Amino acid sequence: MTAPLFTADSQPTRPLGPMLAWPRVRFTLLVALAFGLMHLGSSTSAIIWLSRTAIVSMLALLAFGLFERWPARLPHWMARWVLQLLAVLTVIPFGAILAFGLTGAGTVHVFMQDPELRLGFYQLLGPGLFFAPWIALGALVRQRDALAQHQALTFQLERSELERKAAAARMSFLQAQVQPHFLFNTLANVRALVKAGSPQAPAVLDSLIAYLRASVTRLGDANGTVAQELQLVRAYLELMHMRMPDRLQFSVQSDDAALGLRCPSLTLMTLVENSVRHGIDPSEEGGRIEVSVMVREGRCVARVLDTGVGLQETGQGSGTGLDNLRERMQLIFGEAQLRLSGVTPHGVLAELEFPAKETTG
């Protein structure tokens, strides 16, 4: 026969509900009705035959459901589905005797002496013994399928939850890399001014303190807006302009429709800082940084253009900060693209494109 439907010693499951759930009772009564209608031409009334088949069918259902739940654990050599089939087979003869007794045929000794009643008893007992195990086996197969579907759904839900937690953990790890990366680089710039004895050092330090006071609370915030990110970008570029006033010019602009869109913290900052470090700083004459954000056909497009030393000279596209930014945006939006290209006569254009979504809070 088929493989065991349930383990021998496991706690029985209830994929089809309680023992007397209405779907089970309804199916049992329909089966009883079908067998009862087979005897419409006999001398016994249809009501009596329907009553007899209903009694036998309900007793078989009770036996099937009882051993579905009891005993809680079975010996290792006994499968629960075998016990249920044996219970159904055992209860059929007793059910037939009870059905005849309750419908006025008397005791077993009495109705077995009457040829017509004896024939009716065998007509009830024979089909019951033949069909009941097959019906029970069909119910067991249905239970197995329902249990398999339930386990598959549970596994899918657990896997989705694990994937979500893994993505959240990965996101936290990437943010933990980006935050000190940005802060240490900014502090290194301030230290360079202090070591050089620049009179601008106190003013730059004051600006940095004001900047950090406004920005640190947003570090790691995945629900920031474009407007907040642009505010950080302006503050950062002002700091860099104070450090090298003759070598850095910048502009920051955005469509009004883009200001309220979701933009994780340090998204634009990563691109701008990359332009300063790898484009403007290495260039003797400095350059200009232009930051713009616009909305195109349901997509938010952020562009950071610098006129620094250019992509080929610096290998700007392989930095850790940009790699982390790509992965962070993929984890948050799923559909995000970061493209780098050289510009003429020199410089780099970084274009970040992601879904235009309102912030969730």
Residue pairs with C-beta under 8 A, 6 or more apart in sequence:
2 141
4 79
4 81
5 79
5 80
5 81
5 140
5 141
5 143
5 144
6 12
6 13
6 79
6 80
6 81
6 144
7 79
7 80
8 74
8 75
8 76
8 77
8 78
8 79
8 80
9 73
9 74
9 75
9 76
10 73
10 80
11 72
11 73
12 68
12 69
12 72
12 80
13 143
13 147
14 68
14 69
15 143
15 146
15 147
15 150
16 23
16 24
16 139
16 142
16 143
16 146
17 23
17 24
19 61
19 62
19 65
19 66
19 68
19 69
20 61
20 62
20 65
24 61
24 65
25 58
25 61
28 57
28 58
28 60
28 61
29 54
29 57
29 58
31 53
31 57
31 135
32 50
32 53
32 54
32 56
32 57
32 58
33 50
33 53
33 54
35 53
35 57
35 127
35 128
35 131
36 46
36 49
36 50
36 52
36 53
36 54
37 46
37 50
38 127
39 46
39 49
39 120
39 123
40 46
40 49
42 49
42 120
43 116
44 120
48 103
48 104
51 99
51 102
51 103
52 96
52 99
52 100
52 103
52 124
53 99
53 124
55 95
55 98
55 99
55 102
56 92
56 95
56 96
56 99
56 124
56 128
59 91
59 92
59 94
59 95
59 98
60 88
60 91
60 92
60 95
60 128
60 132
60 136
62 91
63 84
63 87
63 88
63 90
63 91
64 84
64 87
64 88
64 136
64 139
66 87
67 80
67 83
67 84
67 87
68 80
68 84
74 80
74 83
81 137
81 140
84 136
84 140
85 133
85 136
85 137
88 132
88 133
88 136
89 129
89 132
89 133
92 125
92 128
92 129
92 132
93 125
93 129
95 128
96 121
96 124
96 125
96 128
97 108
99 124
100 106
100 108
100 111
100 117
100 120
100 121
100 124
101 107
101 108
105 111
105 114
105 117
105 121
110 117
111 117
111 118
111 121
112 118
112 121
167 331
170 327
170 331
171 222
171 328
171 331
171 332
172 220
174 324
174 327
174 328
174 331
175 219
175 220
175 266
175 328
177 320
177 324
178 266
178 270
178 321
178 324
178 325
178 328
179 219
179 220
179 266
181 320
181 321
182 266
182 269
182 270
182 273
183 212
185 273
185 277
186 208
186 236
186 239
187 208
189 204
189 239
189 240
189 243
190 201
190 204
190 205
190 208
192 243
193 200
193 201
193 204
193 243
194 201
194 205
200 242
200 243
203 242
204 239
204 242
204 243
207 235
207 238
207 239
207 242
208 239
210 235
211 232
211 235
211 236
211 239
214 231
214 232
214 235
215 232
215 235
218 224
218 228
218 232
218 265
219 265
219 266
220 265
221 264
221 265
222 264
222 265
222 332
223 262
223 264
223 359
223 360
223 361
224 262
224 263
224 264
224 265
224 359
225 259
225 260
225 261
225 262
225 263
225 359
226 254
226 258
226 259
226 260
226 261
226 262
226 263
226 268
226 293
226 300
226 302
227 254
227 259
227 260
228 263
228 265
229 263
229 265
229 266
229 267
229 268
229 269
230 252
230 254
230 259
230 268
230 291
230 293
232 265
232 266
232 268
232 269
233 252
233 268
233 269
233 272
233 291
234 252
236 269
236 272
236 273
237 248
237 250
237 252
237 272
237 276
237 289
237 291
240 248
240 276
240 280
241 248
241 249
241 250
244 280
244 286
246 286
247 280
247 283
247 285
247 286
247 287
248 276
248 280
248 286
248 287
248 288
248 289
249 286
249 287
249 288
249 289
250 288
250 289
250 290
250 291
251 288
251 289
251 290
251 291
252 291
252 292
253 291
253 292
253 293
254 292
254 293
254 294
255 293
255 294
255 295
257 295
258 293
258 294
258 295
258 300
258 356
260 358
260 359
261 295
261 300
261 356
261 357
261 358
261 359
262 357
262 358
262 359
262 360
263 300
263 302
264 328
264 329
264 332
267 302
267 325
267 328
267 329
267 352
268 291
268 293
268 302
268 304
268 352
270 321
270 322
270 324
270 325
271 302
271 304
271 322
271 325
271 350
271 352
272 289
272 291
272 304
273 321
274 304
274 316
274 319
274 321
274 322
274 350
275 289
275 304
275 306
275 308
275 348
275 350
276 289
276 306
278 308
278 309
278 314
278 316
278 319
278 348
279 287
279 289
279 306
279 307
279 308
279 309
279 310
279 314
279 316
279 347
279 348
280 286
280 287
280 289
280 306
280 308
281 308
282 308
282 309
282 313
282 314
283 308
283 309
286 308
287 306
287 307
287 308
287 347
288 306
288 307
289 304
289 305
289 306
290 303
290 304
290 305
290 306
291 302
291 303
291 304
292 302
292 303
292 305
293 300
293 301
293 302
293 303
294 300
294 301
294 303
295 301
295 356
298 355
298 356
299 353
299 354
299 355
299 356
300 353
300 354
300 355
300 356
301 351
301 352
301 353
302 351
302 352
302 353
303 349
303 350
303 351
303 352
304 349
304 350
304 352
305 343
305 347
305 348
305 349
305 350
306 347
306 348
307 343
307 346
307 347
308 314
308 346
308 347
308 348
309 346
310 342
310 343
310 346
310 347
310 348
311 317
311 340
311 341
311 342
311 348
312 342
316 322
316 340
316 348
317 340
322 338
322 340
322 350
325 338
325 352
326 336
326 338
329 336
329 338
329 352
329 354
330 336
333 354
333 355
333 357
335 354
335 355
336 352
336 353
336 354
336 355
337 352
337 353
337 354
338 350
338 351
338 352
338 353
339 350
339 351
339 352
339 353
340 348
340 349
340 350
340 351
341 348
341 349
341 351
342 348
342 349
343 349
